Amino acid sequence: MSPVAGAEDEDTTGRLLPPCGCDDGAVRDLRDGSAGSTVPVAPGTLLVASPGLSDPNFRRTVVYMVEHRDSGSLGVVLNRPGDVVVRDVLPAWENLASTPRSVFVGGPVDARTALCLAAMRTGVSTAGLPGVVTVHSPVALVDLDSDPAALESSLRGLRVFAGYSGWDSGQLDGEIERGDWLVVPGLPDDVITGRHTDLWGRVLRRQGTPLALLATFPAEVGLN
């Protein structure tokens, strides 16, 4: 994921200057996520990893929230395409899968479990569609045991995920409070975005300042 050109400069002492003229305190707040979230966690929202989150499972990830309850939370990483292609494991769904037609890595939990999210066509309801359950309209969960031919005219595209991201009761709230995640609204296109899109940066930039400034941090945050 590419940093924005010119995001940092170096002064004559060799100290890296913060991006966009922010003071050092503001940079620290941005880096650790304490600049704040814009919405509460709910199905259809996005968890955006703060630049300081170094866990390799979630570094610079965007997680789409499928479920958030008192008992726990579940989501899938949207920007980790895997090496397996849909054609090889679910050939009947290949033509409905959005490009790249890879099975994405949804998270570190239960990699043998496949989940499918779809973006419904405008004006199409999930009511009466076999194996389709709304997460946050127009995004829905699709049962991969259902008949793809019965859904073809109703879907804009879909994404298949191997594994998911899960949190026990209170765990996600603690990570958000610690500054690991920013919570922002999701868009249907986020679910079916392409391989070459910097989804992490794109989601941050559309939030406006101050959150958009996070997109200017380079991948190696230790260089700041």
Protein Blocks (a to p, Z undefined) as FASTA:
>chain_A
ZZdehkaccdfkopacdehhiafklmmmmmnopnopfbdcdehiacdddfklmbfklgoi
acddfbdcfkbccdddfklccfbdfklmmmmlmmmpccdfbdcdfbjehklbccdddddd
ehiafehpahiacfbdcbdcddfkbcfklmmmmpgbdcddedjddddehklmmmmmnopa
ccddddfklmmccfklcfklmmmmmnopaklmmmmpcfblmlZZ
